[in-house]
Amino acid sequence: MTERAAGSDATGIRTTAVRDGEDWILNGEKWFSSSASISDYALVMARTDAGAHRHRQFTTFLVELPDPGYQILRDIPTLHEAVGPSIGGHAEVAIRDLRVPHANVIGEVGGGFAMGQHRLGYGRLRHGMWSIAKAQRALDLAAQHALDRRTFGQMLADRQGVQWMLADCARDLYIARLMVLHIAYKMEHGLDISQENSIAKNFIADMLSSVVDTALQIHGALGYTLDTPLAAWYAEVRMQHLVDGPDEVHRWRIGRNVLAAQRTSGTTAAAAGGDLF
């Protein structure tokens, strides 16, 4: 059987853990736990020391499922499922007197926040690559439809307006690819990627939504049906503006770092990819 892990890393704010001998007792809730209903394991972040520095209050636990203390209350219906099934779903979970051995602590006690931030760094890069692949496929479908479809005696591909639409998609895909390559380079060399990651997360979510929307528009009424994958993708990609931090949080962080760079060095270059050139 393939082993799956539920993404419950964001439970920490509403989940607490108390040490009981060689075990920890966890209590709390998680409203949106990805793949929890089909998982063999869950990673649960819980507050283990409310008096510690805010970045040292949390610990990550490995929970083996099923467990009576880890209750799946329901699978939450989502926008994506309005146009097609999703794999794994997103569950509402109640954690009630869940006993976890100390040996199941991931990393160190108090290291949960740092671990989560580290995972998000790589996770956002993965989301970026996924988004680029999805956008590329949507652009392929749009271009092929433009080459196949005739309206009023003329190919869509010969209409300048359609060519401009395709050009904008290609431009933004190119920018997204360079962003991901730059982040991957910095990550490989152990450099800080927090600012670039936030910029890319924000830009690539916009890029993907725009490209899929454009592809749907070029298909006309056909794009709005389920005869192509575009309508389902249109609903699916909306989540990219929310997962791993909503757009507004990233924009707030980007702007804050721009101001910090100006205060520190008299230029915003360091917060705007200035290490490139």
C-alpha positions in Angstrom: 0.0 0.0 0.0 1.3 3.5 -0.9 1.9 5.5 2.3 0.5 9.0 2.3 1.1 11.9 4.7 -1.5 14.5 5.6 -0.5 18.1 5.5 -1.4 19.2 8.9 1.5 21.5 9.6 -0.6 24.6 10.2 -2.4 23.1 13.3 0.0 24.7 15.7 -2.0 27.8 16.6 -5.1 25.8 17.6 -3.4 22.7 18.9 -1.5 22.2 22.2 0.7 19.4 23.4 1.5 18.5 27.0 4.3 16.1 28.0 3.1 13.0 29.9 6.1 10.8 30.7 7.4 9.4 27.5 4.3 10.6 25.5 2.8 13.8 24.5 -1.0 14.5 24.7 -2.3 16.6 21.9 -5.6 18.5 21.7 -6.9 20.9 19.1 -8.3 21.1 15.6 -7.4 21.6 12.0 -10.0 22.9 9.6 -8.2 22.3 6.2 -5.9 19.3 6.3 -4.9 18.1 2.8 -5.3 14.4 2.1 -6.1 13.6 5.7 -8.9 11.1 4.8 -6.6 8.9 2.7 -3.3 9.3 4.7 -1.3 6.8 6.7 0.5 9.5 8.6 -0.1 13.1 9.7 2.4 15.8 10.5 0.9 17.8 13.3 2.4 21.0 14.6 1.4 21.8 18.2 2.2 24.5 20.7 4.5 22.9 23.4 5.7 26.1 25.2 3.5 29.1 25.1 6.1 31.1 27.2 8.9 30.6 24.8 10.0 33.0 22.0 7.2 32.9 19.3 9.5 31.0 16.9 10.3 28.4 19.6 6.8 27.6 20.8 5.9 24.9 18.4 6.9 21.2 17.8 6.1 18.9 14.9 4.8 15.4 15.6 4.5 12.3 13.4 1.1 10.7 14.0 0.4 7.2 12.7 -3.1 6.8 11.3 -5.7 5.7 11.9 -5.9 6.8 15.5 -9.1 7.4 17.6 -7.6 10.7 18.8 -7.3 12.0 15.2 -10.9 12.2 14.1 -11.9 13.1 10.5 -15.0 15.2 11.0 -15.7 15.7 7.3 -14.2 16.3 3.9 -14.7 19.9 3.0 -16.3 20.6 -0.4 -14.2 23.0 -2.5 -14.5 25.1 -5.6 -12.4 22.5 -7.6 -14.9 19.7 -6.8 -17.7 21.8 -8.4 -16.2 20.9 -11.8 -14.5 17.6 -11.1 -13.1 15.3 -8.4 -10.0 16.1 -6.4 -7.5 13.5 -5.1 -7.3 13.3 -1.4 -9.5 16.2 -0.5 -9.3 18.6 2.4 -10.6 17.4 5.8 -11.7 19.0 9.0 -9.9 17.2 11.8 -10.5 17.1 15.6 -7.6 16.1 17.8 -8.8 14.8 21.1 -6.4 13.4 23.7 -4.1 12.2 20.9 -1.2 10.3 22.5 2.0 10.5 20.6 5.3 8.9 21.7 8.2 11.3 22.3 10.1 9.3 19.7 7.7 10.7 17.1 8.8 14.2 17.6 10.2 15.4 14.3 13.5 17.3 14.8 13.7 18.9 18.2 11.1 20.2 20.7 10.5 23.8 19.8 11.8 23.4 16.3 8.4 23.2 14.6 8.2 26.8 13.3 11.7 26.7 11.7 10.9 23.3 10.1 7.6 24.6 8.7 9.3 27.7 7.2 12.0 25.5 5.7 9.4 23.3 4.1 7.5 26.2 2.8 10.6 27.5 1.1 10.9 24.3 -1.0 7.1 23.9 -1.2 6.7 27.3 -2.9 9.4 26.4 -5.4 7.5 23.1 -6.1 4.2 25.1 -6.5 6.0 27.4 -8.9 7.2 24.5 -11.1 3.7 22.9 -11.0 2.2 26.2 -12.0 4.6 26.7 -14.9 3.8 23.2 -16.2 0.0 23.8 -15.9 0.3 27.2 -17.6 2.4 25.8 -20.4 -0.1 23.1 -21.1 -2.9 25.7 -21.1 -1.0 27.8 -23.6 -0.4 24.8 -25.8 -4.1 24.1 -25.9 -4.9 27.8 -26.7 -2.3 27.9 -29.5 -3.6 24.7 -31.0 -7.2 25.8 -30.9 -6.2 29.1 -32.6 -4.5 27.1 -35.4 -7.6 24.9 -35.8 -10.5 27.3 -35.4 -11.9 29.5 -38.1 -14.3 32.3 -37.5 -15.9 34.5 -40.2 -13.7 32.9 -42.8 -10.4 33.6 -41.0 -8.2 31.5 -38.7 -8.1 32.6 -35.1 -4.3 32.3 -35.3 -4.2 35.0 -38.0 -6.0 37.6 -35.8 -3.7 40.1 -34.3 -5.7 40.3 -31.1 -5.3 36.6 -30.5 -1.6 36.8 -31.3 -1.2 39.5 -28.6 -3.1 37.3 -26.1 -0.7 34.4 -26.8 2.3 36.8 -26.6 1.3 38.0 -23.2 1.1 34.4 -21.9 4.5 33.5 -23.4 6.1 36.6 -21.8 4.8 35.8 -18.4 5.7 32.2 -18.6 9.3 33.2 -19.5 9.5 35.5 -16.5 8.1 32.8 -14.2 10.7 30.3 -15.5 13.5 32.7 -14.8 12.2 33.4 -11.3 12.1 29.7 -10.5 15.6 29.1 -11.9 17.0 32.0 -9.9 15.4 30.8 -6.6 16.6 27.2 -7.3 20.2 28.6 -7.9 20.1 30.6 -4.6 18.7 27.6 -2.7 21.3 25.3 -4.1 24.1 27.7 -2.9 22.6 28.1 0.6 21.5 31.7 0.0 18.5 33.5 1.5 15.5 33.2 -0.8 12.7 34.6 1.4 12.2 37.8 -0.7 12.5 36.2 -4.1 10.2 33.3 -2.9 7.5 35.7 -1.9 7.8 37.7 -5.2 7.7 34.5 -7.3 4.8 33.0 -5.3 2.8 36.2 -5.9 3.7 36.6 -9.5 3.4 33.0 -10.6 -0.1 32.6 -9.0 -1.2 35.7 -11.1 0.5 34.3 -14.2 -1.1 30.9 -13.9 -4.6 32.4 -13.4 -4.1 34.7 -16.3 -2.8 32.1 -18.8 -5.6 29.6 -18.0 -8.2 32.4 -18.2 -6.8 33.5 -21.6 -6.8 29.9 -22.9 -10.4 29.5 -21.8 -11.3 32.8 -23.5 -9.6 31.8 -26.8 -11.7 28.6 -26.8 -14.8 30.6 -26.4 -17.9 28.8 -25.2 -16.0 25.5 -25.6 -13.6 26.5 -22.9 -16.4 27.0 -20.4 -17.6 23.4 -20.9 -16.0 20.3 -19.5 -15.2 19.1 -23.0 -11.7 20.5 -22.4 -9.8 20.5 -19.0 -9.7 24.4 -18.9 -12.9 24.9 -16.9 -11.6 22.5 -14.2 -8.2 24.1 -14.2 -9.8 27.5 -13.9 -11.3 26.4 -10.6 -8.3 24.5 -9.5 -5.7 27.2 -10.0 -7.6 29.7 -7.9 -6.1 28.0 -4.8 -2.6 29.1 -5.8 -3.5 32.5 -4.5 -4.1 31.0 -1.1 -1.9 27.9 -0.5 1.5 28.5 1.3 0.4 31.9 2.3 -2.2 34.2 0.7 -1.1 36.8 -1.8 -1.7 39.7 0.6 0.7 38.3 3.2 3.4 37.9 0.6 2.9 41.4 -0.8 3.0 42.8 2.7 6.3 41.0 3.3 7.8 42.1 -0.1 6.9 45.7 0.6 8.3 45.6 4.1 11.6 44.2 2.8 11.8 46.9 0.1 11.6 49.6 2.8 14.1 47.8 5.0 16.6 47.6 2.1 16.3 51.3 1.4 16.8 52.2 5.1 19.8 49.9 5.4 21.7 50.6 2.2 20.1 53.5 0.5 18.8 51.4 -2.4 16.0 48.9 -2.8 18.1 46.7 -5.1 18.7 43.9 -2.6 14.9 43.5 -2.3 14.3 43.5 -6.1 16.7 40.9 -7.4 19.7 43.2 -7.3 22.1 40.3 -6.9 21.5 39.3 -10.5 22.9 42.6 -12.0 
